[in-house]
């Protein structure tokens, strides 16, 4: 009997290993190995066309003296700090509108979620660029409303970054669905009891809904901050960092250094610096979590 049990367990273990092998091999070949190679290149002078030459910390010293590094980092942090709260607030607002189940609720949710599926694509970025062109749809609408002055949305340093932020806020669908799922988990009895006690809608939102949503808000916040810091497509397609580097995202700067100027070693150093930056932002969020995230206690 024991031999049969051991034989079954052995076969199950072997089957588990066999079915896990494709994932393990992919993880090693396409993630761990490239990470190790890029870490080595970060300490080398490497231009893709010739063998890498170890230079120690030279790339990181150059990085801290690079004005474009600080400029792109500042632009990316500003973009993240502004776009993420706006996106989450708008997502929560729409989720609360869809909280009540109606016949058309599924259709509305699908329509509002659609921008999150296609919003980061090249096609939508090209469309957005065309909409905000000097002779684009937005200016034509403004002319129809009586605004005579043509606004160069993508050519003005004061407005270019806001067109990218607006595109990001428009992609609120995934956060909305997560908020909607969390809202449905809040017991209706809480609202009924508060209504008996005389609480209005505002009090119910700030004293019941918002505290119970803080774990979901925290999850969305972490995910969206990471996505914001790693933003690339919309900047590269719509503005390519222009005008005057006012929309130069960090990832676009890293791409330019690696594939335009062929400074692959310096590009690897920029990549590893971004890993540290993302780790720092994430650590700050987790360290402050206990101060504002509801833990379920009474």
Residue frames as qw, qx, qy, qz and C-alpha x, y, z in Angstrom:
[[0.000, 0.884, 0.467, 0.000, 0.00, 0.00, 0.00],
 [0.299, -0.818, 0.100, 0.481, 2.75, 2.41, 0.98],
 [0.447, -0.146, 0.588, 0.659, 4.65, 1.55, -2.20],
 [0.247, 0.625, 0.643, 0.368, 1.60, 2.40, -4.32],
 [0.133, -0.944, -0.240, 0.184, 1.19, 5.74, -2.51],
 [0.400, -0.622, 0.334, 0.585, 4.85, 6.58, -2.99],
 [0.427, 0.157, 0.679, 0.576, 4.63, 5.57, -6.65],
 [0.135, 0.818, 0.528, 0.184, 1.60, 7.85, -7.19],
 [0.245, -0.910, -0.025, 0.333, 3.29, 10.75, -5.42],
 [0.482, -0.346, 0.498, 0.632, 6.42, 10.22, -7.50],
 [0.350, 0.435, 0.662, 0.500, 4.42, 10.25, -10.74],
 [0.022, -0.928, -0.372, -0.001, 2.59, 13.41, -9.65],
 [0.382, -0.756, 0.178, 0.501, 5.89, 15.11, -8.82],
 [0.450, -0.066, 0.612, 0.646, 7.36, 14.17, -12.19],
 [0.219, 0.679, 0.618, 0.330, 4.21, 15.39, -13.97],
 [0.170, -0.938, -0.197, 0.231, 4.36, 18.66, -12.06],
 [0.417, -0.551, 0.375, 0.618, 7.97, 19.21, -13.03],
 [0.406, 0.221, 0.683, 0.566, 7.27, 18.39, -16.69],
 [0.101, 0.813, 0.527, 0.225, 4.33, 20.79, -16.92],
 [0.280, -0.908, -0.048, 0.309, 6.31, 23.51, -15.11],
 [0.665, -0.158, 0.354, 0.638, 9.37, 23.19, -17.32],
 [0.365, 0.622, 0.385, 0.576, 8.16, 25.50, -20.16],
 [0.219, -0.951, -0.131, -0.176, 7.52, 28.31, -17.67],
 [0.669, -0.632, 0.186, 0.343, 10.81, 27.70, -15.83],
 [0.654, 0.111, 0.387, 0.640, 12.81, 27.59, -19.07],
 [0.193, 0.783, 0.327, 0.493, 11.10, 30.74, -20.34],
 [0.415, -0.908, -0.057, 0.020, 11.71, 32.51, -17.02],
 [0.696, -0.446, 0.280, 0.487, 15.41, 31.64, -17.07],
 [0.568, 0.223, 0.456, 0.648, 16.07, 32.31, -20.77],
 [0.138, 0.669, 0.389, 0.619, 13.93, 35.42, -21.26],
 [0.353, -0.894, -0.107, -0.253, 14.11, 37.12, -17.85],
 [0.716, -0.645, 0.147, 0.224, 16.90, 35.99, -15.54],
 [0.737, 0.052, 0.293, 0.607, 19.62, 35.63, -18.21],
 [0.281, 0.714, 0.225, 0.600, 18.83, 38.99, -19.89],
 [0.406, -0.904, -0.038, -0.128, 18.77, 40.67, -16.47],
 [0.772, -0.451, 0.205, 0.398, 22.19, 39.27, -15.67],
 [0.613, 0.317, 0.304, 0.657, 23.60, 40.35, -19.04],
 [0.047, 0.855, 0.194, 0.479, 22.16, 43.88, -18.71],
 [0.583, -0.807, 0.033, 0.092, 23.61, 44.16, -15.19],
 [0.746, -0.180, 0.269, 0.582, 27.04, 43.32, -16.59],
 [0.409, 0.551, 0.328, 0.650, 26.64, 45.81, -19.46],
 [0.236, -0.941, -0.203, -0.131, 25.68, 48.52, -16.95],
 [0.548, -0.732, 0.254, 0.315, 29.32, 48.45, -15.80],
 [0.642, 0.022, 0.508, 0.574, 30.72, 48.40, -19.34],
 [0.236, 0.591, -0.213, -0.741, 31.24, 50.72, -22.26],
 [0.421, 0.170, 0.865, 0.212, 29.29, 48.94, -24.96],
 [0.300, 0.440, -0.138, -0.835, 28.01, 50.31, -28.26],
 [0.841, 0.297, 0.329, -0.310, 26.51, 47.08, -29.70],
 [0.710, 0.666, -0.221, -0.062, 28.96, 47.12, -32.62],
 [0.405, 0.539, -0.663, 0.325, 32.08, 46.23, -30.63],
 [0.645, -0.245, -0.689, 0.223, 32.81, 44.00, -27.61],
 [0.443, -0.862, -0.145, -0.201, 31.91, 45.32, -24.16],
 [0.496, 0.367, -0.460, 0.639, 34.73, 46.89, -22.16],
 [0.545, -0.629, -0.510, 0.218, 34.44, 46.88, -18.37],
 [0.202, 0.568, -0.100, 0.791, 34.60, 50.44, -16.98],
 [0.238, -0.189, -0.692, 0.655, 33.30, 50.00, -13.44],
 [0.016, 0.684, 0.597, -0.418, 30.98, 52.74, -12.17],
 [0.170, -0.134, 0.292, 0.932, 31.67, 55.17, -15.04],
 [0.134, -0.435, -0.684, -0.570, 28.16, 54.82, -16.49],
 [0.371, -0.721, -0.573, 0.122, 26.54, 55.64, -13.16],
 [0.343, -0.472, -0.065, 0.810, 28.85, 58.62, -12.61],
 [0.056, 0.087, 0.493, 0.864, 27.93, 59.88, -16.09],
 [0.216, -0.576, -0.750, -0.244, 24.27, 59.27, -15.32],
 [0.332, -0.726, -0.440, 0.411, 24.25, 61.58, -12.30],
 [0.200, -0.474, 0.153, 0.844, 25.91, 64.33, -14.35],
 [0.124, 0.276, 0.727, 0.616, 23.53, 63.92, -17.29],
 [0.250, 0.130, 0.174, -0.944, 21.05, 66.81, -17.51],
 [0.572, -0.012, -0.521, -0.634, 18.68, 64.73, -19.65],
 [0.420, -0.156, -0.872, 0.196, 18.60, 62.04, -16.96],
 [0.041, -0.289, -0.563, 0.773, 17.33, 64.53, -14.39],
 [0.361, 0.157, -0.176, -0.902, 15.01, 66.18, -16.91],
 [0.550, -0.054, -0.719, -0.422, 13.42, 62.91, -18.01],
 [0.331, -0.222, -0.832, 0.385, 13.13, 61.71, -14.41],
 [0.103, 0.240, 0.345, -0.902, 11.41, 64.96, -13.40],
 [0.476, 0.092, -0.380, -0.788, 8.98, 64.77, -16.33],
 [0.520, -0.103, -0.834, -0.153, 8.16, 61.12, -15.57],
 [0.204, -0.252, -0.740, 0.589, 7.59, 61.73, -11.85],
 [0.260, 0.209, 0.114, -0.936, 5.37, 64.75, -12.61],
 [0.526, 0.035, -0.593, -0.609, 3.40, 62.72, -15.13],
 [0.457, -0.167, -0.867, 0.104, 2.96, 59.88, -12.61],
 [0.101, -0.237, -0.599, 0.758, 2.08, 62.07, -9.63],
 [0.353, 0.211, -0.004, -0.912, -0.56, 63.96, -11.60],
 [0.542, 0.083, -0.607, -0.575, -2.06, 61.25, -13.80],
 [0.336, -0.084, -0.927, 0.146, -2.39, 58.43, -11.27],
 [0.096, 0.296, 0.635, -0.707, -4.61, 60.27, -8.71],
 [0.445, 0.291, -0.131, -0.837, -6.77, 61.72, -11.49],
 [0.478, 0.106, -0.792, -0.365, -7.15, 58.28, -13.04],
 [0.225, -0.166, -0.907, 0.314, -8.10, 56.62, -9.76],
 [0.220, 0.305, 0.409, -0.831, -10.57, 59.34, -8.77],
 [0.514, 0.259, -0.337, -0.745, -12.28, 59.16, -12.14],
 [0.424, 0.042, -0.892, -0.149, -12.31, 55.34, -12.04],
 [0.061, -0.230, -0.814, 0.529, -13.90, 55.33, -8.57],
 [0.345, 0.301, 0.138, -0.878, -16.48, 57.92, -9.64],
 [0.564, 0.191, -0.548, -0.588, -17.56, 55.85, -12.65],
 [0.321, -0.021, -0.940, 0.116, -17.52, 52.63, -10.61],
 [0.125, 0.262, 0.653, -0.699, -19.93, 54.15, -8.10],
 [0.488, 0.281, -0.141, -0.814, -22.23, 55.19, -10.95],
 [0.621, 0.165, -0.676, -0.361, -22.29, 51.58, -12.21],
 [0.116, -0.203, 0.864, -0.446, -22.70, 50.04, -8.76],
 [0.638, 0.224, 0.464, -0.572, -26.42, 49.51, -9.23],
 [0.307, 0.009, 0.879, 0.365, -27.18, 46.62, -11.57],
 [0.541, 0.515, 0.119, -0.654, -29.29, 47.48, -14.61],
 [0.863, 0.371, 0.341, -0.001, -30.01, 45.77, -17.91],
 [0.580, 0.776, -0.102, 0.224, -27.49, 47.92, -19.78],
 [0.471, -0.817, 0.327, 0.064, -24.83, 47.90, -17.04],
 [0.816, -0.117, 0.455, 0.338, -22.77, 45.18, -18.74],
 [0.574, 0.662, 0.265, 0.403, -22.70, 47.11, -22.01],
 [0.059, -0.975, 0.096, -0.193, -21.68, 50.33, -20.29],
 [0.661, -0.620, 0.390, 0.166, -18.91, 48.59, -18.36],
 [0.793, 0.172, 0.416, 0.410, -17.55, 47.03, -21.56],
 [0.369, 0.841, 0.157, 0.363, -17.61, 50.40, -23.33],
 [0.251, -0.933, 0.222, -0.130, -15.80, 52.15, -20.49],
 [0.771, -0.419, 0.429, 0.214, -13.28, 49.31, -20.20],
 [0.788, 0.538, 0.202, 0.222, -12.45, 49.37, -23.92],
 [0.210, 0.923, -0.260, 0.191, -9.97, 52.31, -23.68],
 [0.538, -0.645, 0.541, -0.035, -7.87, 50.33, -21.20],
 [0.872, 0.102, 0.453, 0.158, -7.52, 47.50, -23.73],
 [0.646, 0.575, 0.249, 0.436, -6.57, 49.66, -26.73],
 [0.125, -0.991, -0.028, 0.041, -5.38, 52.82, -24.94],
 [0.475, -0.678, 0.442, 0.345, -1.69, 51.89, -24.82],
 [0.775, 0.294, 0.471, 0.302, -1.54, 50.78, -28.44],
 [0.335, -0.161, 0.343, 0.862, 0.37, 52.50, -31.22],
 [0.057, 0.516, 0.655, 0.549, -2.85, 53.04, -33.21],
 [0.276, -0.852, -0.441, 0.059, -4.53, 54.98, -30.39],
 [0.447, -0.563, 0.052, 0.693, -1.38, 57.04, -29.83],
 [0.248, 0.113, 0.515, 0.813, -1.38, 57.99, -33.52],
 [0.118, -0.701, -0.622, -0.329, -5.09, 58.84, -33.26],
 [0.397, -0.789, -0.288, 0.370, -4.45, 60.97, -30.17],
 [0.406, -0.302, 0.252, 0.825, -1.61, 62.78, -31.94],
 [0.108, 0.358, 0.594, 0.712, -3.90, 63.54, -34.86],
 [0.240, -0.778, -0.577, -0.058, -6.72, 64.74, -32.60],
 [0.382, -0.817, -0.117, 0.416, -4.49, 67.26, -30.85],
 [0.530, 0.147, 0.319, 0.772, -2.72, 68.49, -33.98],
 [0.003, 0.271, 0.031, -0.962, -3.05, 72.16, -34.95],
 [0.475, 0.079, -0.387, -0.786, -5.65, 71.23, -37.57],
 [0.176, -0.060, -0.979, 0.082, -6.98, 68.31, -35.52],
 [0.331, -0.553, -0.719, -0.260, -10.39, 67.47, -34.11],
 [0.385, -0.573, -0.483, 0.538, -9.96, 69.27, -30.78],
 [0.134, -0.286, 0.083, 0.945, -9.12, 72.63, -32.37],
 [0.169, -0.254, -0.638, -0.707, -11.98, 72.20, -34.85],
 [0.368, -0.611, -0.699, 0.046, -14.40, 71.64, -31.98],
 [0.312, -0.523, -0.268, 0.746, -13.07, 74.73, -30.21],
 [0.023, -0.042, 0.357, 0.933, -13.51, 76.79, -33.38],
 [0.280, -0.445, -0.732, -0.434, -17.08, 75.57, -33.57],
 [0.411, -0.662, -0.550, 0.299, -17.59, 76.83, -30.02],
 [0.069, 0.977, 0.125, 0.158, -16.29, 80.26, -31.01],
 [0.591, -0.646, 0.253, 0.412, -12.66, 80.01, -29.88],
 [0.539, 0.831, -0.112, -0.074, -10.65, 81.85, -32.54],
 [0.061, -0.761, 0.646, 0.008, -7.11, 81.19, -31.32],
 [0.903, 0.180, -0.385, -0.059, -5.58, 77.94, -32.56],
 [0.574, -0.680, 0.440, -0.120, -3.82, 76.04, -29.76],
 [0.584, 0.472, -0.661, 0.018, -0.68, 74.05, -30.55],
 [0.842, -0.471, 0.075, -0.253, -1.41, 71.34, -27.99],
 [0.953, -0.079, 0.062, 0.284, 1.65, 69.26, -28.83],
 [0.578, 0.516, -0.055, 0.630, 3.94, 72.17, -29.72],
 [0.209, -0.780, 0.167, -0.565, 3.61, 74.15, -26.50],
 [0.364, 0.211, -0.786, 0.453, 5.67, 73.18, -23.45],
 [0.329, -0.128, 0.478, -0.805, 2.74, 74.17, -21.22],
 [0.777, 0.112, 0.107, -0.610, 0.17, 71.86, -22.83],
 [0.577, 0.364, -0.704, -0.198, 2.09, 68.95, -24.40],
 [0.096, 0.154, -0.915, 0.361, 2.50, 66.97, -21.17],
 [0.474, 0.130, 0.496, -0.716, -1.19, 67.43, -20.34],
 [0.725, 0.287, -0.342, -0.524, -2.25, 65.74, -23.58],
 [0.478, 0.216, -0.846, 0.089, -0.31, 62.65, -22.47],
 [0.135, -0.017, 0.745, -0.653, -1.82, 62.85, -18.98],
 [0.630, 0.189, 0.100, -0.747, -5.30, 63.10, -20.49],
 [0.676, 0.250, -0.630, -0.290, -4.67, 59.96, -22.55],
 [0.260, 0.131, -0.884, 0.365, -3.62, 58.10, -19.41],
 [0.343, 0.080, 0.536, -0.767, -6.67, 59.23, -17.42],
 [0.678, 0.220, -0.259, -0.652, -8.86, 58.08, -20.31],
 [0.619, 0.154, -0.768, -0.051, -7.55, 54.53, -19.76],
 [0.329, -0.371, 0.561, -0.663, -9.32, 54.12, -16.41],
 [0.793, -0.061, -0.355, -0.490, -11.30, 50.97, -17.25],
 [0.671, 0.038, -0.708, 0.218, -9.19, 48.35, -15.44],
 [0.094, 0.081, -0.582, 0.803, -9.12, 50.38, -12.21],
 [0.540, -0.123, -0.017, -0.833, -12.86, 50.98, -12.54],
 [0.801, -0.076, -0.528, -0.272, -13.62, 47.26, -12.70],
 [0.499, 0.028, -0.704, 0.505, -11.44, 46.57, -9.66],
 [0.157, -0.083, 0.374, -0.910, -13.22, 49.33, -7.72],
 [0.667, -0.100, -0.254, -0.693, -16.60, 48.03, -8.87],
 [0.725, -0.061, -0.685, 0.031, -15.77, 44.54, -7.63],
 [0.293, 0.011, -0.631, 0.718, -14.68, 45.93, -4.25],
 [0.350, -0.131, 0.112, -0.921, -17.80, 48.07, -3.93],
 [0.751, -0.136, -0.436, -0.477, -20.00, 45.00, -4.36],
 [0.616, -0.039, -0.720, 0.319, -18.21, 43.31, -1.45],
 [0.057, -0.171, 0.441, -0.879, -19.30, 46.01, 1.04],
 [0.057, -0.413, -0.898, 0.139, -22.32, 44.67, 3.02],
 [0.143, -0.567, -0.389, -0.712, -25.53, 46.61, 2.39],
 [0.555, -0.652, -0.503, 0.115, -26.31, 46.32, 6.11],
 [0.461, -0.223, -0.153, 0.845, -23.61, 48.92, 6.84],
 [0.020, -0.213, -0.265, -0.940, -25.46, 51.50, 4.77],
 [0.462, -0.561, -0.583, -0.363, -28.82, 50.51, 6.19],
 [0.580, -0.529, -0.446, 0.431, -27.58, 50.91, 9.77],
 [0.310, -0.139, -0.021, 0.940, -25.99, 54.28, 9.01],
 [0.173, -0.403, -0.450, -0.778, -29.21, 55.48, 7.36],
 [0.540, -0.629, -0.558, -0.039, -31.13, 54.58, 10.53],
 [0.534, -0.463, -0.250, 0.662, -28.59, 56.64, 12.49],
 [0.136, 0.929, 0.205, -0.277, -29.25, 59.61, 10.22],
 [0.420, -0.419, 0.464, 0.658, -26.09, 59.53, 8.10],
 [0.541, 0.720, -0.002, -0.434, -26.30, 61.15, 4.68],
 [0.887, 0.444, 0.008, 0.128, -24.70, 60.05, 1.43],
 [0.292, 0.796, -0.413, 0.332, -21.56, 62.09, 2.05],
 [0.482, -0.578, 0.574, -0.323, -21.05, 60.64, 5.53],
 [0.949, 0.044, 0.298, -0.096, -21.65, 57.13, 4.21],
 [0.740, 0.618, -0.174, 0.198, -19.03, 57.63, 1.52],
 [0.179, 0.732, -0.501, 0.426, -16.32, 59.05, 3.80],
 [0.464, -0.474, 0.604, -0.441, -17.03, 56.84, 6.84],
 [0.855, 0.027, 0.490, -0.170, -18.00, 53.53, 5.20],
 [0.824, 0.562, 0.070, 0.033, -17.19, 53.31, 1.50],
 [0.339, 0.830, -0.399, 0.194, -13.81, 55.04, 1.42],
 [0.397, -0.601, 0.664, -0.199, -12.28, 53.29, 4.48],
 [0.841, 0.017, 0.533, -0.095, -13.38, 49.86, 3.24],
 [0.754, 0.652, 0.043, 0.066, -11.98, 50.62, -0.21],
 [0.130, -0.887, 0.434, 0.091, -8.51, 51.62, 1.00],
 [0.658, -0.254, 0.670, 0.232, -6.99, 48.13, 0.37],
 [0.649, 0.550, 0.478, 0.220, -8.28, 48.29, -3.22],
 [0.169, 0.984, -0.064, 0.001, -7.11, 51.88, -3.58],
 [0.429, -0.696, 0.539, 0.202, -3.68, 50.81, -2.36],
 [0.714, 0.084, 0.639, 0.273, -3.50, 47.97, -4.90],
 [0.498, 0.786, 0.315, 0.188, -4.55, 50.25, -7.77],
 [0.087, -0.972, 0.200, 0.089, -2.15, 52.94, -6.59],
 [0.564, -0.481, 0.602, 0.298, 0.86, 50.62, -6.55],
 [0.663, 0.304, 0.614, 0.301, 0.07, 49.16, -9.98],
 [0.356, 0.887, 0.252, 0.150, -0.63, 52.53, -11.60],
 [0.239, -0.898, 0.310, 0.203, 2.48, 54.19, -10.11],
 [0.612, -0.246, 0.652, 0.374, 4.64, 51.41, -11.56],
 [0.550, 0.561, 0.549, 0.284, 2.90, 51.74, -14.94],
 [0.107, 0.990, 0.082, -0.040, 3.33, 55.52, -14.83],
 [0.366, -0.749, 0.459, 0.307, 7.05, 55.35, -14.15],
 [0.514, -0.103, 0.754, 0.396, 7.49, 52.84, -16.98],
 [0.525, 0.736, 0.318, -0.286, 5.33, 54.74, -19.51],
 [0.417, -0.289, 0.568, 0.647, 6.78, 54.70, -23.00],
 [0.380, 0.404, 0.725, 0.409, 4.47, 54.25, -26.00],
 [0.112, 0.899, 0.423, -0.032, 2.38, 57.41, -25.73],
 [0.224, -0.834, 0.205, 0.461, 5.43, 59.65, -25.37],
 [0.443, -0.228, 0.666, 0.556, 7.42, 57.96, -28.13],
 [0.318, 0.474, 0.725, 0.385, 4.58, 58.03, -30.68],
 [0.037, 0.901, 0.431, 0.001, 2.84, 61.32, -29.85],
 [0.063, -0.991, 0.104, 0.052, 5.63, 63.74, -28.91],
 [0.847, 0.244, -0.214, 0.421, 8.93, 61.80, -28.83],
 [0.580, -0.375, -0.271, 0.670, 9.93, 64.02, -25.90],
 [0.180, 0.236, 0.172, 0.939, 9.24, 67.31, -27.67],
 [0.412, 0.806, -0.100, 0.413, 8.96, 70.27, -27.44],
 [0.060, 0.724, -0.484, 0.488, 12.24, 71.10, -25.69],
 [0.398, 0.078, -0.870, 0.280, 12.23, 67.76, -23.83],
 [0.401, -0.243, 0.314, -0.826, 9.13, 68.86, -21.89],
 [0.895, -0.050, 0.067, -0.438, 7.57, 65.42, -22.45],
 [0.490, 0.464, -0.736, 0.055, 10.73, 63.32, -22.44],
 [0.881, -0.395, 0.049, -0.256, 9.80, 60.24, -20.44],
 [0.440, -0.626, 0.642, 0.044, 12.55, 58.27, -18.74],
 [0.781, 0.084, 0.612, 0.095, 11.97, 55.14, -20.82],
 [0.606, 0.780, 0.124, 0.092, 12.18, 57.12, -24.07],
 [0.036, -0.892, 0.450, -0.020, 15.46, 58.67, -22.91],
 [0.624, -0.358, 0.692, 0.055, 16.76, 55.18, -22.14],
 [0.781, 0.438, 0.437, 0.080, 15.64, 53.94, -25.57],
 [0.392, 0.912, -0.113, 0.041, 17.35, 56.86, -27.32],
 [0.253, -0.767, 0.589, 0.021, 20.62, 56.28, -25.50],
 [0.682, -0.156, 0.712, 0.051, 20.57, 52.57, -26.32],
 [0.643, 0.375, 0.635, 0.208, 19.25, 52.37, -29.87],
 [0.353, 0.925, 0.127, 0.058, 19.69, 55.87, -31.32],
 [0.009, 0.896, -0.437, 0.077, 23.09, 56.81, -29.92],
 [0.869, 0.184, -0.450, 0.088, 24.22, 53.17, -29.52],
 [0.021, -0.517, 0.644, -0.564, 25.26, 53.59, -25.89],
 [0.756, -0.244, -0.554, -0.249, 24.00, 50.20, -24.78],
 [0.531, -0.082, -0.627, 0.565, 26.12, 50.16, -21.62],
 [0.066, -0.056, 0.261, -0.962, 24.80, 53.54, -20.54],
 [0.599, -0.197, -0.348, -0.694, 21.26, 52.44, -21.46],
 [0.697, -0.207, -0.681, 0.085, 21.65, 49.38, -19.22],
 [0.278, -0.056, -0.516, 0.809, 22.75, 51.65, -16.37],
 [0.345, -0.123, -0.029, -0.930, 19.63, 53.78, -16.92],
 [0.694, -0.208, -0.570, -0.388, 17.50, 50.63, -16.85],
 [0.603, -0.208, -0.670, 0.380, 18.92, 49.45, -13.55],
 [0.046, 0.023, -0.319, 0.946, 18.54, 52.92, -12.08],
 [0.533, -0.199, -0.255, -0.782, 14.85, 52.81, -13.03],
 [0.695, -0.227, -0.683, -0.011, 14.54, 49.44, -11.27],
 [0.374, -0.138, -0.557, 0.728, 15.89, 51.08, -8.12],
 [0.197, -0.085, 0.039, -0.976, 13.55, 54.07, -8.54],
 [0.652, -0.241, -0.481, -0.534, 10.48, 51.85, -8.98],
 [0.641, -0.205, -0.682, 0.285, 11.60, 49.81, -5.97],
 [0.180, -0.023, -0.401, 0.898, 11.98, 52.99, -3.91],
 [0.419, -0.160, -0.138, -0.883, 8.51, 54.29, -4.82],
 [0.724, -0.229, -0.590, -0.274, 6.96, 50.90, -4.10],
 [0.524, -0.129, -0.649, 0.536, 8.78, 50.64, -0.75],
 [0.063, -0.074, 0.240, -0.966, 7.53, 54.11, 0.26],
 [0.600, -0.211, -0.322, -0.701, 3.96, 53.11, -0.54],
 [0.747, -0.218, -0.628, 0.010, 4.23, 49.92, 1.50],
 [0.384, -0.029, -0.545, 0.744, 5.91, 51.70, 4.42],
 [0.226, -0.038, 0.170, -0.958, 3.06, 54.24, 4.59],
 [0.432, -0.233, -0.756, -0.433, 0.38, 51.59, 4.06],
 [0.372, -0.382, -0.773, 0.343, -0.45, 51.11, 7.75],
 [0.058, -0.224, -0.261, 0.937, -1.18, 54.81, 8.20],
 [0.421, 0.245, -0.051, -0.872, -4.14, 54.95, 5.83],
 [0.509, 0.034, -0.753, -0.416, -5.13, 51.45, 4.67],
 [0.721, -0.305, 0.228, -0.579, -7.99, 49.89, 6.61],
 [0.114, 0.345, -0.931, 0.040, -6.91, 46.50, 7.99],
 [0.576, -0.245, -0.698, -0.347, -10.38, 45.15, 8.73],
 [0.298, -0.162, -0.738, 0.584, -10.21, 45.70, 12.47],
 [0.206, -0.787, -0.567, -0.129, -13.01, 47.21, 14.51]]
